[in-house]
Amino acid sequence: MTAAPAFAQTPMADPLDIRDARRLDRMEKVIRELRAIVFQGRDIGKPVVVQPAETDYQIQELTRRAADLEQTLRRLNGQIETLTNDVAQSRRAADAAQAQTKALTDRLTVLEQQGAPPAPPPAAPGDQPPAPPAADTGASATDAFSQSRQLMLSGDYDAAERSWQDFVTRYADHPKAPEARYWLGKTLAVRGAHNDAAAAYIQSIRGWPQASWAPDAVVELARELNALKKPAEACQMLGEFDRRYPKAVASVKSRAAVARSQAKCA
């Protein structure tokens, strides 16, 4: 008999390859973790929060904080830019106000020099100069002021002008001297002495007093400047009137509007 041929025996391949085995291992690991989570929730009676991996969580948290910081920095930069612009505008406004004040002071000085009354003529030979008036008390200054005011109220402007001129000469340092110059300007304006009236008003409002008559003095000065064909200076005075005396009475504001229209202020 003929012997049967011999066949080599080879092992059969495993039905689960390596990849399937690894996948199965991962699934079993997930199942064990889920089982542990379920048992933990059952034991403590509270929901279990599954946190991501520590490193990933920290990266996410840092990213969020960096985004918040970037947004905060953008907001702060915007605020700083706004404050910088405000400071620059305030500085420009202050410089402009300072320049305007200086220009106004210079104009007042020029107007005062132009409107100053001429010096009296020299005394003739042989004439004796009058003796200087004796020093007066406060009571006599008050009486002189009242007398000058009464002359004006009675309509005797010529006598009132002389009386006011005497008062501001004799009582130049008296507290009532600025108001006396204001009334002197009124009497001078009546007879059309615009230069002298403007000079009197300028002297009365030096320091921009807050007295009841001060707003009217500024308006009267603007009117005299209009009469002297100086509309630019008149507009300057009316601008100061609006800024320094916003609570002036309606009648004074009305006359200021008329003067502003006459000067054709912008």
C-alpha positions in Angstrom: 0.0 0.0 0.0 1.1 3.4 -0.9 1.6 5.8 2.2 -0.6 8.9 2.3 1.2 12.2 1.9 2.0 14.1 5.0 0.5 17.7 5.6 2.2 20.2 7.8 -0.1 21.4 10.6 -0.2 25.3 11.0 -2.0 27.0 13.9 -5.3 28.8 13.0 -5.3 32.6 13.2 -7.0 34.2 16.3 -10.5 35.6 15.2 -9.8 38.8 17.1 -6.9 40.7 15.8 -4.8 43.0 17.8 -6.8 46.1 17.1 -10.0 44.5 18.1 -8.4 43.3 21.3 -7.3 46.8 22.1 -10.7 48.2 21.3 -12.3 45.6 23.5 -9.9 46.5 26.4 -10.8 50.2 26.1 -14.5 49.4 26.1 -14.1 47.2 29.2 -12.2 50.1 30.9 -15.0 52.5 30.1 -17.6 50.1 31.4 -15.6 49.7 34.6 -15.4 53.5 35.0 -19.1 54.0 34.4 -19.9 51.2 36.9 -17.7 52.9 39.5 -19.5 56.2 38.8 -22.9 54.7 39.2 -22.0 52.9 42.4 -20.5 56.2 43.7 -23.7 58.1 42.9 -25.7 55.4 44.6 -23.6 55.5 47.7 -23.4 59.3 48.3 -26.9 60.1 46.9 -25.6 63.1 44.9 -24.9 63.5 41.2 -21.3 62.9 40.2 -19.6 65.4 38.1 -17.0 64.0 35.8 -14.1 66.5 35.4 -11.9 66.4 32.4 -8.3 65.5 32.7 -6.5 67.9 35.0 -4.1 69.2 32.4 -6.9 69.9 29.9 -9.0 71.6 32.6 -6.1 73.9 33.6 -5.4 74.8 30.0 -9.0 75.7 29.4 -9.1 77.7 32.6 -5.9 79.6 31.7 -7.3 80.3 28.2 -10.5 81.7 29.7 -8.6 83.9 32.1 -6.3 85.2 29.3 -9.3 86.1 27.3 -10.8 88.0 30.2 -7.5 89.8 30.8 -7.3 90.8 27.2 -10.8 92.2 27.2 -10.1 94.1 30.4 -6.9 95.6 28.9 -8.8 96.7 25.8 -11.4 98.4 28.1 -8.7 100.1 30.2 -6.9 101.3 27.1 -10.1 102.8 25.8 -10.6 104.6 29.1 -7.1 105.8 29.2 -7.4 107.2 25.7 -10.6 109.0 26.6 -9.0 110.5 29.7 -6.0 111.6 27.7 -8.2 113.4 25.2 -10.2 115.0 28.0 -7.0 116.3 29.7 -5.7 117.6 26.4 -9.0 119.5 25.7 -9.0 120.9 29.2 -5.4 122.1 28.8 -6.3 123.7 25.5 -9.4 125.4 27.0 -7.3 126.7 29.9 -4.6 128.1 27.6 -7.3 129.8 25.5 -9.0 131.3 28.6 -5.6 132.5 29.8 -4.9 134.1 26.4 -8.3 135.6 26.3 -8.0 137.1 29.8 -4.6 138.6 28.9 -6.0 140.1 25.7 -8.9 141.5 27.6 -6.7 143.0 30.2 -4.5 144.6 27.5 -7.5 146.0 25.8 -8.9 147.5 29.0 -5.6 149.1 29.7 -5.5 150.6 26.1 -9.1 151.8 26.4 -8.4 153.4 29.8 -5.3 155.2 28.4 -7.3 156.4 25.4 -10.3 157.5 27.5 -8.4 159.1 30.3 -9.4 162.8 30.7 -6.7 165.3 29.7 -4.5 166.8 32.4 -5.7 170.3 33.6 -3.9 173.3 32.1 -1.0 174.8 34.1 -1.9 177.6 36.5 -1.4 181.1 35.3 1.4 183.1 36.8 0.5 184.5 40.1 -2.4 182.1 40.6 -2.2 180.1 43.8 -3.2 176.5 43.6 -6.2 175.6 45.8 -5.3 174.0 49.1 -5.8 170.3 49.2 -9.0 169.2 50.9 -8.8 168.2 54.5 -9.0 164.6 55.3 -12.6 163.4 55.5 -14.1 160.9 57.8 -16.2 157.9 56.7 -19.3 159.8 57.6 -18.5 162.7 55.3 -17.8 160.2 52.4 -21.2 158.6 53.0 -22.8 162.1 53.0 -20.9 163.0 49.8 -22.1 159.8 48.1 -25.7 160.4 49.1 -25.6 164.0 47.9 -24.2 163.0 44.5 -26.8 160.4 44.1 -29.6 162.8 45.0 -28.3 165.3 42.4 -28.5 162.6 39.8 -32.0 161.5 40.8 -33.2 165.1 40.5 -32.0 165.2 36.9 -29.2 167.8 37.5 -26.6 165.8 35.6 -24.1 168.6 35.3 -24.0 169.1 39.0 -24.0 165.3 39.6 -21.0 164.9 37.2 -19.0 167.4 39.2 -20.1 165.8 42.5 -19.1 162.3 41.4 -15.8 163.5 40.0 -15.1 165.2 43.3 -16.0 162.0 45.2 -13.7 159.7 43.1 -10.9 162.3 43.5 -11.2 162.7 47.2 -12.2 159.2 48.1 -10.3 157.1 45.6 -9.7 154.3 48.1 -13.2 154.3 49.6 -15.3 151.1 49.2 -17.9 153.2 47.3 -15.4 154.5 44.8 -16.0 151.9 42.1 -19.8 152.5 42.2 -19.1 156.3 42.2 -17.1 155.8 39.0 -20.0 153.8 37.5 -22.4 156.7 38.2 -19.9 159.2 36.9 -19.8 157.2 33.7 -23.6 157.6 33.5 -23.4 161.4 33.8 -20.6 161.6 31.2 -22.6 159.4 28.8 -25.6 161.8 29.1 -23.6 164.7 27.6 -22.0 162.4 25.0 -18.5 162.3 26.5 -18.0 158.7 25.3 -14.2 158.5 25.9 -14.5 159.7 29.4 -17.6 157.6 30.1 -15.8 154.5 28.8 -12.8 155.3 31.0 -15.0 155.7 34.1 -16.8 152.3 33.4 -13.5 150.5 32.9 -12.2 151.8 36.2 -15.5 150.8 37.9 -15.4 147.1 36.8 -11.7 146.4 37.5 -11.6 143.1 39.3 -15.1 142.2 37.9 -17.1 143.1 41.1 -20.2 141.2 42.0 -22.2 144.2 43.0 -25.7 144.8 41.8 -24.6 147.6 39.5 -21.6 145.8 37.9 -23.5 143.9 35.1 -25.1 147.2 34.0 -21.6 148.9 34.0 -20.3 146.2 31.6 -23.3 146.7 29.3 -22.9 150.5 29.5 -19.2 150.1 28.6 -20.1 148.0 25.6 -22.6 150.7 24.5 -19.9 153.4 24.8 -17.5 151.3 22.8 -20.2 151.0 20.1 -20.5 154.7 20.1 -16.7 155.0 19.7 -16.8 152.6 16.6 -15.1 149.8 18.4 -17.5 146.9 17.9 -14.8 144.2 18.4 -14.1 145.5 21.9 -17.8 145.8 22.6 -18.4 142.2 21.6 -15.5 141.2 23.9 -17.1 143.0 26.8 -20.5 141.4 26.1 -18.9 138.0 26.0 -17.5 138.7 29.5 -20.9 139.9 30.6 -22.5 136.6 29.6 -19.7 134.6 31.3 -19.3 136.6 34.5 -22.9 137.8 35.2 -25.2 134.9 34.1 -27.8 135.9 36.8 -28.1 139.6 35.7 -31.7 141.0 35.7 -33.8 140.7 32.6 -33.7 144.4 31.8 -29.9 144.4 31.8 -29.8 141.3 29.6 -32.2 142.9 27.2 -30.0 146.0 26.8 -27.0 143.7 26.3 -28.8 141.9 23.5 -29.5 145.3 21.8 -25.8 146.3 22.2 -24.8 142.9 20.8 -27.0 143.4 17.8 -25.6 146.9 17.2 -22.0 145.6 17.3 -23.0 142.6 15.0 -21.3 140.2 17.4 -20.9 136.6 16.1 
